């Protein structure tokens, strides 16, 4: 059972309208007073001026019916404007609109196109859905090797659904050699984040594994696979001392994309006392922040970054 993520919007604003208004009324009332809040008026002006973040937020307002009449066509229109400017979250959202046929004709091939653009920028949710598309052959030629590759990238970023899906791939031998030990490890990672189906899968897999295999996996549950450097496991957290800890942020196909991502992160984070850097592993250019002297410091920073990134960065030790 391979599952896509649900439609997800990141709306970074606070609007307070007394009464919902339809889009036509919104346009007509711009010159009036009292009908449109200053915040929404200002957001609309920035969106019309070409601000991609504002366009994303305008799309979210109409898609969710947040203080305006819900209008999926307007939602898709604004997402498309932001997506064409390279905004990864808008690209993912537009892909979901095509996948579900909301505000536009359903088109799985077009959905995959937008997922890929966002996935190439390191967006974990897009990597997840692109992996599912390859696993199911929906919108793209079925390819379980590519499915596993994209799911692993999202799973490496801590995306629970991707971790569960990767566990399923290992359990079924899809795109990888069947390996119940790896399947159990990924299922446990997802289960620790509250993924209920992953908990059930881990229980089923445990019955097919020797006790020593389960013990080894439990000790390594939080270990990052395949990337360079040793990983920090949850089981060793209490006894860990000091060392060079890093937070892995995202993975890209090219150094140029990684550098662009880091430039954006610097703008979002402002003045920080840690270094943002790039390293290459498994054919992917990965971005990281650090070093942190203690494990507790790294874990605190990871929790803080979760709000900004939408997922918690992976913790590694070099």
Long-range contacts (C-beta under 8 A, 24 or more apart in sequence): 1-168, 1-197, 2-132, 2-135, 2-136, 2-147, 2-165, 2-168, 2-169, 3-132, 3-161, 3-164, 3-165, 4-99, 4-128, 4-129, 4-132, 4-161, 5-125, 5-128, 5-129, 5-159, 5-161, 7-63, 7-93, 7-96, 7-97, 7-100, 7-102, 8-92, 8-93, 8-96, 8-125, 9-59, 9-60, 9-63, 9-64, 9-89, 9-93, 10-56, 10-60, 10-89, 10-310, 11-56, 11-57, 11-60, 11-61, 11-64, 11-66, 12-53, 12-57, 13-39, 13-43, 13-57, 14-39, 15-39, 15-40, 15-43, 15-61, 15-66, 15-67, 16-67, 17-67, 17-68, 20-65, 20-67, 20-68, 20-69, 21-68, 21-69, 22-68, 22-69, 22-71, 23-62, 23-68, 23-69, 23-71, 23-74, 26-68, 37-67, 40-67, 40-68, 47-78, 47-81, 50-85, 52-81, 52-82, 52-85, 52-86, 52-87, 52-90, 53-82, 53-87, 55-79, 55-81, 55-82, 55-85, 55-87, 55-90, 56-82, 56-87, 56-89, 56-90, 56-93, 59-90, 59-93, 60-93, 63-93, 63-97, 63-102, 63-103, 71-103, 72-97, 72-102, 72-103, 72-104, 73-103, 73-104, 74-103, 75-102, 75-103, 76-102, 76-103, 76-104, 77-103, 83-114, 83-117, 86-117, 86-121, 88-117, 88-118, 88-121, 88-122, 88-123, 88-126, 89-118, 89-123, 91-115, 91-117, 91-118, 91-121, 91-123, 91-126, 92-118, 92-123, 92-125, 92-126, 92-129, 95-126, 95-129, 96-129, 99-129, 99-139, 107-139, 108-133, 108-138, 108-139, 109-139, 109-140, 110-139, 111-139, 112-138, 112-139, 112-140, 119-150, 119-153, 120-252, 120-253, 120-257, 121-252, 121-257, 121-261, 122-157, 122-249, 122-250, 122-251, 122-252, 122-257, 122-261, 122-287, 124-153, 124-154, 124-157, 124-158, 124-159, 124-162, 124-250, 124-310, 124-311, 125-154, 125-159, 125-310, 127-151, 127-153, 127-154, 127-157, 127-159, 127-162, 128-154, 128-159, 128-161, 128-162, 128-165, 131-162, 131-165, 132-165, 135-165, 135-169, 135-174, 135-175, 143-175, 144-169, 144-174, 144-175, 145-175, 146-175, 147-174, 147-175, 148-174, 148-175, 148-176, 149-175, 152-225, 152-226, 153-251, 153-284, 155-186, 155-189, 156-224, 156-225, 156-226, 156-227, 156-248, 156-251, 156-314, 157-248, 157-250, 157-251, 157-311, 157-313, 157-314, 158-193, 158-311, 158-312, 158-313, 158-314, 159-311, 160-189, 160-190, 160-193, 160-194, 160-195, 160-198, 161-190, 161-195, 163-187, 163-189, 163-190, 163-193, 163-195, 163-198, 164-190, 164-195, 164-197, 164-198, 164-201, 167-198, 167-201, 167-202, 167-205, 168-201, 171-201, 171-205, 180-205, 180-208, 180-209, 180-213, 181-209, 181-213, 181-216, 181-217, 184-209, 184-213, 184-214, 184-217, 185-217, 185-220, 185-221, 185-223, 188-217, 188-218, 188-221, 189-221, 189-222, 192-221, 192-222, 192-234, 222-315, 224-248, 224-314, 224-315, 224-316, 226-281, 226-282, 227-281, 227-282, 227-286, 227-314, 227-316, 228-279, 228-281, 229-316, 229-317, 229-318, 230-316, 230-317, 230-318, 231-314, 231-315, 231-316, 231-317, 232-295, 232-315, 232-316, 232-317, 237-295, 237-299, 240-295, 242-293, 242-294, 243-293, 243-295, 243-317, 243-318, 244-290, 244-291, 244-292, 244-293, 244-317, 244-318, 245-290, 245-291, 245-292, 245-293, 245-294, 245-295, 245-297, 245-298, 245-315, 245-316, 245-317, 246-288, 246-289, 246-290, 246-291, 246-292, 246-298, 246-315, 246-316, 246-317, 246-318, 247-288, 247-289, 247-290, 247-292, 247-298, 247-301, 247-302, 247-305, 247-313, 247-314, 247-315, 247-316, 248-286, 248-287, 248-288, 248-313, 248-314, 248-315, 248-316, 249-276, 249-286, 249-287, 249-288, 249-289, 249-305, 249-309, 249-313, 250-286, 250-287, 251-284, 251-285, 251-286, 251-287, 252-284, 252-285, 252-286, 252-287, 253-284, 253-285, 254-285, 255-285, 257-285, 258-285, 258-286, 258-287, 261-287, 262-287, 268-308, 269-308, 274-301, 288-316, 289-313, 291-318
